[in-house]
Amino acid sequence: MGEAMSAVDVVFMPSVQGILRVSKNDSAIPLDLGFQNFNDLYPNIAGWLKRMETIPGYDNAYPPHWRE
């Protein structure tokens, strides 16, 4: 996300969040997918995710069952 959000941001964000969510699943942890220290390994992407989460309406679009 640069100065303004683009279509790429909108399309890419759910994919990244899905990968991160799945990588925390008990059955995925033994696979050692390399996402356990995501924020440390990929600080720019982690920062981008945080900025995307500040967009108005984000909370309304985030799947409620992913909050668990």
mmCIF file of the N, C-alpha and C atoms, coordinates in Angstrom:
data_MODEL
# 
_entry.id   MODEL 
# 
loop_
_atom_site.group_PDB 
_atom_site.id 
_atom_site.type_symbol 
_atom_site.label_atom_id 
_atom_site.label_alt_id 
_atom_site.label_comp_id 
_atom_site.label_asym_id 
_atom_site.label_entity_id 
_atom_site.label_seq_id 
_atom_site.pdbx_PDB_ins_code 
_atom_site.Cartn_x 
_atom_site.Cartn_y 
_atom_site.Cartn_z 
_atom_site.occupancy 
_atom_site.B_iso_or_equiv 
_atom_site.pdbx_formal_charge 
_atom_site.auth_seq_id 
_atom_site.auth_comp_id 
_atom_site.auth_asym_id 
_atom_site.auth_atom_id 
_atom_site.pdbx_PDB_model_num 
ATOM 1   N N  . MET A 1 1  ? 0.850   -1.170  0.000  1.00 0.00 ? 1  MET A N  1 
ATOM 2   C CA . MET A 1 1  ? 0.000   0.000   0.000  1.00 0.00 ? 1  MET A CA 1 
ATOM 3   C C  . MET A 1 1  ? 0.890   1.223   0.000  1.00 0.00 ? 1  MET A C  1 
ATOM 4   N N  . GLY A 1 2  ? 0.811   1.960   -1.058 1.00 0.00 ? 2  GLY A N  1 
ATOM 5   C CA . GLY A 1 2  ? 1.574   3.191   -1.160 1.00 0.00 ? 2  GLY A CA 1 
ATOM 6   C C  . GLY A 1 2  ? 0.775   4.353   -0.620 1.00 0.00 ? 2  GLY A C  1 
ATOM 7   N N  . GLU A 1 3  ? 0.789   5.440   -1.351 1.00 0.00 ? 3  GLU A N  1 
ATOM 8   C CA . GLU A 1 3  ? 0.016   6.614   -0.943 1.00 0.00 ? 3  GLU A CA 1 
ATOM 9   C C  . GLU A 1 3  ? -1.482  6.330   -0.960 1.00 0.00 ? 3  GLU A C  1 
ATOM 10  N N  . ALA A 1 4  ? -1.899  5.466   -1.861 1.00 0.00 ? 4  ALA A N  1 
ATOM 11  C CA . ALA A 1 4  ? -3.315  5.120   -1.985 1.00 0.00 ? 4  ALA A CA 1 
ATOM 12  C C  . ALA A 1 4  ? -3.444  3.614   -2.174 1.00 0.00 ? 4  ALA A C  1 
ATOM 13  N N  . MET A 1 5  ? -4.545  3.083   -1.711 1.00 0.00 ? 5  MET A N  1 
ATOM 14  C CA . MET A 1 5  ? -4.803  1.663   -1.864 1.00 0.00 ? 5  MET A CA 1 
ATOM 15  C C  . MET A 1 5  ? -5.101  1.364   -3.331 1.00 0.00 ? 5  MET A C  1 
ATOM 16  N N  . SER A 1 6  ? -4.644  0.196   -3.783 1.00 0.00 ? 6  SER A N  1 
ATOM 17  C CA . SER A 1 6  ? -4.880  -0.200  -5.171 1.00 0.00 ? 6  SER A CA 1 
ATOM 18  C C  . SER A 1 6  ? -5.609  -1.539  -5.210 1.00 0.00 ? 6  SER A C  1 
ATOM 19  N N  . ALA A 1 7  ? -5.985  -1.945  -6.397 1.00 0.00 ? 7  ALA A N  1 
ATOM 20  C CA . ALA A 1 7  ? -6.641  -3.242  -6.576 1.00 0.00 ? 7  ALA A CA 1 
ATOM 21  C C  . ALA A 1 7  ? -5.726  -4.373  -6.132 1.00 0.00 ? 7  ALA A C  1 
ATOM 22  N N  . VAL A 1 8  ? -4.444  -4.213  -6.332 1.00 0.00 ? 8  VAL A N  1 
ATOM 23  C CA . VAL A 1 8  ? -3.483  -5.240  -5.918 1.00 0.00 ? 8  VAL A CA 1 
ATOM 24  C C  . VAL A 1 8  ? -3.549  -5.441  -4.404 1.00 0.00 ? 8  VAL A C  1 
ATOM 25  N N  . ASP A 1 9  ? -3.634  -4.369  -3.652 1.00 0.00 ? 9  ASP A N  1 
ATOM 26  C CA . ASP A 1 9  ? -3.748  -4.472  -2.196 1.00 0.00 ? 9  ASP A CA 1 
ATOM 27  C C  . ASP A 1 9  ? -4.990  -5.253  -1.802 1.00 0.00 ? 9  ASP A C  1 
ATOM 28  N N  . VAL A 1 10 ? -6.103  -4.929  -2.437 1.00 0.00 ? 10 VAL A N  1 
ATOM 29  C CA . VAL A 1 10 ? -7.385  -5.558  -2.108 1.00 0.00 ? 10 VAL A CA 1 
ATOM 30  C C  . VAL A 1 10 ? -7.363  -7.053  -2.436 1.00 0.00 ? 10 VAL A C  1 
ATOM 31  N N  . VAL A 1 11 ? -6.732  -7.429  -3.527 1.00 0.00 ? 11 VAL A N  1 
ATOM 32  C CA . VAL A 1 11 ? -6.686  -8.830  -3.943 1.00 0.00 ? 11 VAL A CA 1 
ATOM 33  C C  . VAL A 1 11 ? -5.655  -9.615  -3.142 1.00 0.00 ? 11 VAL A C  1 
ATOM 34  N N  . PHE A 1 12 ? -4.520  -9.012  -2.872 1.00 0.00 ? 12 PHE A N  1 
ATOM 35  C CA . PHE A 1 12 ? -3.419  -9.714  -2.227 1.00 0.00 ? 12 PHE A CA 1 
ATOM 36  C C  . PHE A 1 12 ? -3.631  -9.917  -0.730 1.00 0.00 ? 12 PHE A C  1 
ATOM 37  N N  . MET A 1 13 ? -4.259  -8.968  -0.064 1.00 0.00 ? 13 MET A N  1 
ATOM 38  C CA . MET A 1 13 ? -4.405  -9.033  1.393  1.00 0.00 ? 13 MET A CA 1 
ATOM 39  C C  . MET A 1 13 ? -5.116  -10.291 1.888  1.00 0.00 ? 13 MET A C  1 
ATOM 40  N N  . PRO A 1 14 ? -6.272  -10.664 1.348  1.00 0.00 ? 14 PRO A N  1 
ATOM 41  C CA . PRO A 1 14 ? -6.931  -11.879 1.843  1.00 0.00 ? 14 PRO A CA 1 
ATOM 42  C C  . PRO A 1 14 ? -6.081  -13.135 1.652  1.00 0.00 ? 14 PRO A C  1 
ATOM 43  N N  . SER A 1 15 ? -5.291  -13.156 0.589  1.00 0.00 ? 15 SER A N  1 
ATOM 44  C CA . SER A 1 15 ? -4.420  -14.313 0.353  1.00 0.00 ? 15 SER A CA 1 
ATOM 45  C C  . SER A 1 15 ? -3.349  -14.413 1.436  1.00 0.00 ? 15 SER A C  1 
ATOM 46  N N  . VAL A 1 16 ? -2.727  -13.293 1.749  1.00 0.00 ? 16 VAL A N  1 
ATOM 47  C CA . VAL A 1 16 ? -1.692  -13.286 2.789  1.00 0.00 ? 16 VAL A CA 1 
ATOM 48  C C  . VAL A 1 16 ? -2.303  -13.658 4.135  1.00 0.00 ? 16 VAL A C  1 
ATOM 49  N N  . GLN A 1 17 ? -3.446  -13.073 4.451  1.00 0.00 ? 17 GLN A N  1 
ATOM 50  C CA . GLN A 1 17 ? -4.089  -13.388 5.725  1.00 0.00 ? 17 GLN A CA 1 
ATOM 51  C C  . GLN A 1 17 ? -4.488  -14.862 5.795  1.00 0.00 ? 17 GLN A C  1 
ATOM 52  N N  . GLY A 1 18 ? -4.963  -15.409 4.696  1.00 0.00 ? 18 GLY A N  1 
ATOM 53  C CA . GLY A 1 18 ? -5.323  -16.820 4.669  1.00 0.00 ? 18 GLY A CA 1 
ATOM 54  C C  . GLY A 1 18 ? -4.124  -17.720 4.902  1.00 0.00 ? 18 GLY A C  1 
ATOM 55  N N  . ILE A 1 19 ? -3.017  -17.402 4.259  1.00 0.00 ? 19 ILE A N  1 
ATOM 56  C CA . ILE A 1 19 ? -1.785  -18.182 4.455  1.00 0.00 ? 19 ILE A CA 1 
ATOM 57  C C  . ILE A 1 19 ? -1.338  -18.110 5.901  1.00 0.00 ? 19 ILE A C  1 
ATOM 58  N N  . LEU A 1 20 ? -1.362  -16.933 6.481  1.00 0.00 ? 20 LEU A N  1 
ATOM 59  C CA . LEU A 1 20 ? -0.941  -16.782 7.875  1.00 0.00 ? 20 LEU A CA 1 
ATOM 60  C C  . LEU A 1 20 ? -1.872  -17.538 8.816  1.00 0.00 ? 20 LEU A C  1 
ATOM 61  N N  . ARG A 1 21 ? -3.155  -17.480 8.541  1.00 0.00 ? 21 ARG A N  1 
ATOM 62  C CA . ARG A 1 21 ? -4.120  -18.182 9.393  1.00 0.00 ? 21 ARG A CA 1 
ATOM 63  C C  . ARG A 1 21 ? -3.921  -19.692 9.317  1.00 0.00 ? 21 ARG A C  1 
ATOM 64  N N  . VAL A 1 22 ? -3.778  -20.209 8.115  1.00 0.00 ? 22 VAL A N  1 
ATOM 65  C CA . VAL A 1 22 ? -3.596  -21.652 7.931  1.00 0.00 ? 22 VAL A CA 1 
ATOM 66  C C  . VAL A 1 22 ? -2.275  -22.114 8.541  1.00 0.00 ? 22 VAL A C  1 
ATOM 67  N N  . SER A 1 23 ? -1.241  -21.300 8.446  1.00 0.00 ? 23 SER A N  1 
ATOM 68  C CA . SER A 1 23 ? 0.066   -21.714 8.971  1.00 0.00 ? 23 SER A CA 1 
ATOM 69  C C  . SER A 1 23 ? 0.062   -21.859 10.489 1.00 0.00 ? 23 SER A C  1 
ATOM 70  N N  . LYS A 1 24 ? -0.936  -21.270 11.163 1.00 0.00 ? 24 LYS A N  1 
ATOM 71  C CA . LYS A 1 24 ? -1.044  -21.391 12.622 1.00 0.00 ? 24 LYS A CA 1 
ATOM 72  C C  . LYS A 1 24 ? -1.884  -22.590 13.047 1.00 0.00 ? 24 LYS A C  1 
ATOM 73  N N  . ASN A 1 25 ? -2.480  -23.265 12.076 1.00 0.00 ? 25 ASN A N  1 
ATOM 74  C CA . ASN A 1 25 ? -3.288  -24.444 12.359 1.00 0.00 ? 25 ASN A CA 1 
ATOM 75  C C  . ASN A 1 25 ? -2.404  -25.549 12.928 1.00 0.00 ? 25 ASN A C  1 
ATOM 76  N N  . ASP A 1 26 ? -2.926  -26.286 13.902 1.00 0.00 ? 26 ASP A N  1 
ATOM 77  C CA . ASP A 1 26 ? -2.141  -27.346 14.550 1.00 0.00 ? 26 ASP A CA 1 
ATOM 78  C C  . ASP A 1 26 ? -1.570  -28.353 13.559 1.00 0.00 ? 26 ASP A C  1 
ATOM 79  N N  . SER A 1 27 ? -2.302  -28.638 12.498 1.00 0.00 ? 27 SER A N  1 
ATOM 80  C CA . SER A 1 27 ? -1.814  -29.622 11.531 1.00 0.00 ? 27 SER A CA 1 
ATOM 81  C C  . SER A 1 27 ? -0.737  -29.037 10.609 1.00 0.00 ? 27 SER A C  1 
ATOM 82  N N  . ALA A 1 28 ? -0.640  -27.727 10.518 1.00 0.00 ? 28 ALA A N  1 
ATOM 83  C CA . ALA A 1 28 ? 0.361   -27.100 9.654  1.00 0.00 ? 28 ALA A CA 1 
ATOM 84  C C  . ALA A 1 28 ? 1.660   -26.804 10.384 1.00 0.00 ? 28 ALA A C  1 
ATOM 85  N N  . ILE A 1 29 ? 1.621   -26.680 11.689 1.00 0.00 ? 29 ILE A N  1 
ATOM 86  C CA . ILE A 1 29 ? 2.818   -26.326 12.454 1.00 0.00 ? 29 ILE A CA 1 
ATOM 87  C C  . ILE A 1 29 ? 3.963   -27.308 12.219 1.00 0.00 ? 29 ILE A C  1 
ATOM 88  N N  . PRO A 1 30 ? 3.722   -28.633 12.212 1.00 0.00 ? 30 PRO A N  1 
ATOM 89  C CA . PRO A 1 30 ? 4.839   -29.552 11.958 1.00 0.00 ? 30 PRO A CA 1 
ATOM 90  C C  . PRO A 1 30 ? 5.457   -29.407 10.560 1.00 0.00 ? 30 PRO A C  1 
ATOM 91  N N  . LEU A 1 31 ? 4.740   -28.802 9.638  1.00 0.00 ? 31 LEU A N  1 
ATOM 92  C CA . LEU A 1 31 ? 5.269   -28.617 8.285  1.00 0.00 ? 31 LEU A CA 1 
ATOM 93  C C  . LEU A 1 31 ? 6.338   -27.534 8.234  1.00 0.00 ? 31 LEU A C  1 
ATOM 94  N N  . ASP A 1 32 ? 6.423   -26.739 9.283  1.00 0.00 ? 32 ASP A N  1 
ATOM 95  C CA . ASP A 1 32 ? 7.416   -25.667 9.383  1.00 0.00 ? 32 ASP A CA 1 
ATOM 96  C C  . ASP A 1 32 ? 7.449   -24.835 8.097  1.00 0.00 ? 32 ASP A C  1 
ATOM 97  N N  . LEU A 1 33 ? 6.341   -24.180 7.804  1.00 0.00 ? 33 LEU A N  1 
ATOM 98  C CA . LEU A 1 33 ? 6.194   -23.415 6.579  1.00 0.00 ? 33 LEU A CA 1 
ATOM 99  C C  . LEU A 1 33 ? 6.977   -22.100 6.581  1.00 0.00 ? 33 LEU A C  1 
ATOM 100 N N  . GLY A 1 34 ? 7.526   -21.739 7.725  1.00 0.00 ? 34 GLY A N  1 
ATOM 101 C CA . GLY A 1 34 ? 8.347   -20.541 7.790  1.00 0.00 ? 34 GLY A CA 1 
ATOM 102 C C  . GLY A 1 34 ? 7.590   -19.265 8.085  1.00 0.00 ? 34 GLY A C  1 
ATOM 103 N N  . PHE A 1 35 ? 6.361   -19.382 8.570  1.00 0.00 ? 35 PHE A N  1 
ATOM 104 C CA . PHE A 1 35 ? 5.574   -18.182 8.857  1.00 0.00 ? 35 PHE A CA 1 
ATOM 105 C C  . PHE A 1 35 ? 5.399   -17.929 10.348 1.00 0.00 ? 35 PHE A C  1 
ATOM 106 N N  . GLN A 1 36 ? 6.027   -18.725 11.208 1.00 0.00 ? 36 GLN A N  1 
ATOM 107 C CA . GLN A 1 36 ? 5.848   -18.567 12.655 1.00 0.00 ? 36 GLN A CA 1 
ATOM 108 C C  . GLN A 1 36 ? 6.398   -17.221 13.137 1.00 0.00 ? 36 GLN A C  1 
ATOM 109 N N  . ASN A 1 37 ? 7.453   -16.739 12.543 1.00 0.00 ? 37 ASN A N  1 
ATOM 110 C CA . ASN A 1 37 ? 8.038   -15.443 12.910 1.00 0.00 ? 37 ASN A CA 1 
ATOM 111 C C  . ASN A 1 37 ? 7.831   -14.442 11.774 1.00 0.00 ? 37 ASN A C  1 
ATOM 112 N N  . PHE A 1 38 ? 6.639   -14.440 11.229 1.00 0.00 ? 38 PHE A N  1 
ATOM 113 C CA . PHE A 1 38 ? 6.337   -13.646 10.033 1.00 0.00 ? 38 PHE A CA 1 
ATOM 114 C C  . PHE A 1 38 ? 6.721   -12.180 10.197 1.00 0.00 ? 38 PHE A C  1 
ATOM 115 N N  . ASN A 1 39 ? 6.314   -11.567 11.297 1.00 0.00 ? 39 ASN A N  1 
ATOM 116 C CA . ASN A 1 39 ? 6.578   -10.139 11.500 1.00 0.00 ? 39 ASN A CA 1 
ATOM 117 C C  . ASN A 1 39 ? 8.066   -9.836  11.531 1.00 0.00 ? 39 ASN A C  1 
ATOM 118 N N  . ASP A 1 40 ? 8.862   -10.731 12.091 1.00 0.00 ? 40 ASP A N  1 
ATOM 119 C CA . ASP A 1 40 ? 10.307  -10.530 12.135 1.00 0.00 ? 40 ASP A CA 1 
ATOM 120 C C  . ASP A 1 40 ? 10.954  -10.789 10.776 1.00 0.00 ? 40 ASP A C  1 
ATOM 121 N N  . LEU A 1 41 ? 10.476  -11.816 10.084 1.00 0.00 ? 41 LEU A N  1 
ATOM 122 C CA . LEU A 1 41 ? 11.072  -12.185 8.799  1.00 0.00 ? 41 LEU A CA 1 
ATOM 123 C C  . LEU A 1 41 ? 10.660  -11.249 7.665  1.00 0.00 ? 41 LEU A C  1 
ATOM 124 N N  . TYR A 1 42 ? 9.436   -10.757 7.732  1.00 0.00 ? 42 TYR A N  1 
ATOM 125 C CA . TYR A 1 42 ? 8.885   -9.931  6.655  1.00 0.00 ? 42 TYR A CA 1 
ATOM 126 C C  . TYR A 1 42 ? 8.284   -8.643  7.219  1.00 0.00 ? 42 TYR A C  1 
ATOM 127 N N  . PRO A 1 43 ? 9.107   -7.788  7.808  1.00 0.00 ? 43 PRO A N  1 
ATOM 128 C CA . PRO A 1 43 ? 8.564   -6.590  8.468  1.00 0.00 ? 43 PRO A CA 1 
ATOM 129 C C  . PRO A 1 43 ? 7.828   -5.640  7.521  1.00 0.00 ? 43 PRO A C  1 
ATOM 130 N N  . ASN A 1 44 ? 8.245   -5.567  6.276  1.00 0.00 ? 44 ASN A N  1 
ATOM 131 C CA . ASN A 1 44 ? 7.551   -4.676  5.336  1.00 0.00 ? 44 ASN A CA 1 
ATOM 132 C C  . ASN A 1 44 ? 6.149   -5.177  5.026  1.00 0.00 ? 44 ASN A C  1 
ATOM 133 N N  . ILE A 1 45 ? 6.008   -6.476  4.843  1.00 0.00 ? 45 ILE A N  1 
ATOM 134 C CA . ILE A 1 45 ? 4.677   -7.033  4.573  1.00 0.00 ? 45 ILE A CA 1 
ATOM 135 C C  . ILE A 1 45 ? 3.814   -6.944  5.823  1.00 0.00 ? 45 ILE A C  1 
ATOM 136 N N  . ALA A 1 46 ? 4.405   -7.199  6.987  1.00 0.00 ? 46 ALA A N  1 
ATOM 137 C CA . ALA A 1 46 ? 3.660   -7.089  8.244  1.00 0.00 ? 46 ALA A CA 1 
ATOM 138 C C  . ALA A 1 46 ? 3.171   -5.649  8.444  1.00 0.00 ? 46 ALA A C  1 
ATOM 139 N N  . GLY A 1 47 ? 4.006   -4.685  8.126  1.00 0.00 ? 47 GLY A N  1 
ATOM 140 C CA . GLY A 1 47 ? 3.608   -3.285  8.223  1.00 0.00 ? 47 GLY A CA 1 
ATOM 141 C C  . GLY A 1 47 ? 2.492   -2.939  7.252  1.00 0.00 ? 47 GLY A C  1 
ATOM 142 N N  . TRP A 1 48 ? 2.589   -3.488  6.048  1.00 0.00 ? 48 TRP A N  1 
ATOM 143 C CA . TRP A 1 48 ? 1.540   -3.284  5.051  1.00 0.00 ? 48 TRP A CA 1 
ATOM 144 C C  . TRP A 1 48 ? 0.212   -3.846  5.550  1.00 0.00 ? 48 TRP A C  1 
ATOM 145 N N  . LEU A 1 49 ? 0.242   -5.052  6.131  1.00 0.00 ? 49 LEU A N  1 
ATOM 146 C CA . LEU A 1 49 ? -0.987  -5.634  6.677  1.00 0.00 ? 49 LEU A CA 1 
ATOM 147 C C  . LEU A 1 49 ? -1.586  -4.731  7.751  1.00 0.00 ? 49 LEU A C  1 
ATOM 148 N N  . LYS A 1 50 ? -0.747  -4.217  8.632  1.00 0.00 ? 50 LYS A N  1 
ATOM 149 C CA . LYS A 1 50 ? -1.237  -3.317  9.689  1.00 0.00 ? 50 LYS A CA 1 
ATOM 150 C C  . LYS A 1 50 ? -1.879  -2.071  9.094  1.00 0.00 ? 50 LYS A C  1 
ATOM 151 N N  . ARG A 1 51 ? -1.252  -1.512  8.049  1.00 0.00 ? 51 ARG A N  1 
ATOM 152 C CA . ARG A 1 51 ? -1.832  -0.321  7.417  1.00 0.00 ? 51 ARG A CA 1 
ATOM 153 C C  . ARG A 1 51 ? -3.159  -0.660  6.751  1.00 0.00 ? 51 ARG A C  1 
ATOM 154 N N  . MET A 1 52 ? -3.244  -1.816  6.127  1.00 0.00 ? 52 MET A N  1 
ATOM 155 C CA . MET A 1 52 ? -4.489  -2.228  5.484  1.00 0.00 ? 52 MET A CA 1 
ATOM 156 C C  . MET A 1 52 ? -5.604  -2.401  6.513  1.00 0.00 ? 52 MET A C  1 
ATOM 157 N N  . GLU A 1 53 ? -5.256  -2.839  7.709  1.00 0.00 ? 53 GLU A N  1 
ATOM 158 C CA . GLU A 1 53 ? -6.251  -3.041  8.762  1.00 0.00 ? 53 GLU A CA 1 
ATOM 159 C C  . GLU A 1 53 ? -6.855  -1.733  9.263  1.00 0.00 ? 53 GLU A C  1 
ATOM 160 N N  . THR A 1 54 ? -6.242  -0.604  8.929  1.00 0.00 ? 54 THR A N  1 
ATOM 161 C CA . THR A 1 54 ? -6.757  0.698   9.369  1.00 0.00 ? 54 THR A CA 1 
ATOM 162 C C  . THR A 1 54 ? -7.769  1.289   8.387  1.00 0.00 ? 54 THR A C  1 
ATOM 163 N N  . ILE A 1 55 ? -7.978  0.640   7.271  1.00 0.00 ? 55 ILE A N  1 
ATOM 164 C CA . ILE A 1 55 ? -8.894  1.149   6.257  1.00 0.00 ? 55 ILE A CA 1 
ATOM 165 C C  . ILE A 1 55 ? -10.325 1.120   6.817  1.00 0.00 ? 55 ILE A C  1 
ATOM 166 N N  . PRO A 1 56 ? -11.072 2.214   6.647  1.00 0.00 ? 56 PRO A N  1 
ATOM 167 C CA . PRO A 1 56 ? -12.467 2.209   7.102  1.00 0.00 ? 56 PRO A CA 1 
ATOM 168 C C  . PRO A 1 56 ? -13.233 1.048   6.470  1.00 0.00 ? 56 PRO A C  1 
ATOM 169 N N  . GLY A 1 57 ? -13.981 0.353   7.275  1.00 0.00 ? 57 GLY A N  1 
ATOM 170 C CA . GLY A 1 57 ? -14.770 -0.778  6.795  1.00 0.00 ? 57 GLY A CA 1 
ATOM 171 C C  . GLY A 1 57 ? -14.052 -2.115  6.890  1.00 0.00 ? 57 GLY A C  1 
ATOM 172 N N  . TYR A 1 58 ? -12.760 -2.087  7.256  1.00 0.00 ? 58 TYR A N  1 
ATOM 173 C CA . TYR A 1 58 ? -12.004 -3.330  7.352  1.00 0.00 ? 58 TYR A CA 1 
ATOM 174 C C  . TYR A 1 58 ? -12.666 -4.309  8.317  1.00 0.00 ? 58 TYR A C  1 
ATOM 175 N N  . ASP A 1 59 ? -13.046 -3.842  9.478  1.00 0.00 ? 59 ASP A N  1 
ATOM 176 C CA . ASP A 1 59 ? -13.647 -4.728  10.482 1.00 0.00 ? 59 ASP A CA 1 
ATOM 177 C C  . ASP A 1 59 ? -14.934 -5.373  9.978  1.00 0.00 ? 59 ASP A C  1 
ATOM 178 N N  . ASN A 1 60 ? -15.668 -4.664  9.152  1.00 0.00 ? 60 ASN A N  1 
ATOM 179 C CA . ASN A 1 60 ? -16.911 -5.220  8.613  1.00 0.00 ? 60 ASN A CA 1 
ATOM 180 C C  . ASN A 1 60 ? -16.655 -6.313  7.577  1.00 0.00 ? 60 ASN A C  1 
ATOM 181 N N  . ALA A 1 61 ? -15.497 -6.269  6.934  1.00 0.00 ? 61 ALA A N  1 
ATOM 182 C CA . ALA A 1 61 ? -15.186 -7.229  5.880  1.00 0.00 ? 61 ALA A CA 1 
ATOM 183 C C  . ALA A 1 61 ? -14.403 -8.436  6.388  1.00 0.00 ? 61 ALA A C  1 
ATOM 184 N N  . TYR A 1 62 ? -13.847 -8.337  7.586  1.00 0.00 ? 62 TYR A N  1 
ATOM 185 C CA . TYR A 1 62 ? -13.023 -9.414  8.134  1.00 0.00 ? 62 TYR A CA 1 
ATOM 186 C C  . TYR A 1 62 ? -13.925 -10.550 8.611  1.00 0.00 ? 62 TYR A C  1 
ATOM 187 N N  . PRO A 1 63 ? -13.676 -11.780 8.156  1.00 0.00 ? 63 PRO A N  1 
ATOM 188 C CA . PRO A 1 63 ? -14.544 -12.903 8.566  1.00 0.00 ? 63 PRO A CA 1 
ATOM 189 C C  . PRO A 1 63 ? -14.553 -13.085 10.079 1.00 0.00 ? 63 PRO A C  1 
ATOM 190 N N  . PRO A 1 64 ? -15.724 -13.066 10.701 1.00 0.00 ? 64 PRO A N  1 
ATOM 191 C CA . PRO A 1 64 ? -15.801 -13.171 12.172 1.00 0.00 ? 64 PRO A CA 1 
ATOM 192 C C  . PRO A 1 64 ? -15.148 -14.429 12.716 1.00 0.00 ? 64 PRO A C  1 
ATOM 193 N N  . HIS A 1 65 ? -15.245 -15.548 12.014 1.00 0.00 ? 65 HIS A N  1 
ATOM 194 C CA . HIS A 1 65 ? -14.658 -16.784 12.535 1.00 0.00 ? 65 HIS A CA 1 
ATOM 195 C C  . HIS A 1 65 ? -13.135 -16.774 12.473 1.00 0.00 ? 65 HIS A C  1 
ATOM 196 N N  . TRP A 1 66 ? -12.535 -15.818 11.774 1.00 0.00 ? 66 TRP A N  1 
ATOM 197 C CA . TRP A 1 66 ? -11.072 -15.704 11.749 1.00 0.00 ? 66 TRP A CA 1 
ATOM 198 C C  . TRP A 1 66 ? -10.552 -14.978 12.993 1.00 0.00 ? 66 TRP A C  1 
ATOM 199 N N  . ARG A 1 67 ? -11.431 -14.371 13.748 1.00 0.00 ? 67 ARG A N  1 
ATOM 200 C CA . ARG A 1 67 ? -11.007 -13.611 14.923 1.00 0.00 ? 67 ARG A CA 1 
ATOM 201 C C  . ARG A 1 67 ? -10.715 -14.518 16.113 1.00 0.00 ? 67 ARG A C  1 
ATOM 202 N N  . GLU A 1 68 ? -11.075 -15.774 16.003 1.00 0.00 ? 68 GLU A N  1 
ATOM 203 C CA . GLU A 1 68 ? -10.888 -16.715 17.114 1.00 0.00 ? 68 GLU A CA 1 
ATOM 204 C C  . GLU A 1 68 ? -9.448  -17.151 17.225 1.00 0.00 ? 68 GLU A C  1 
# 
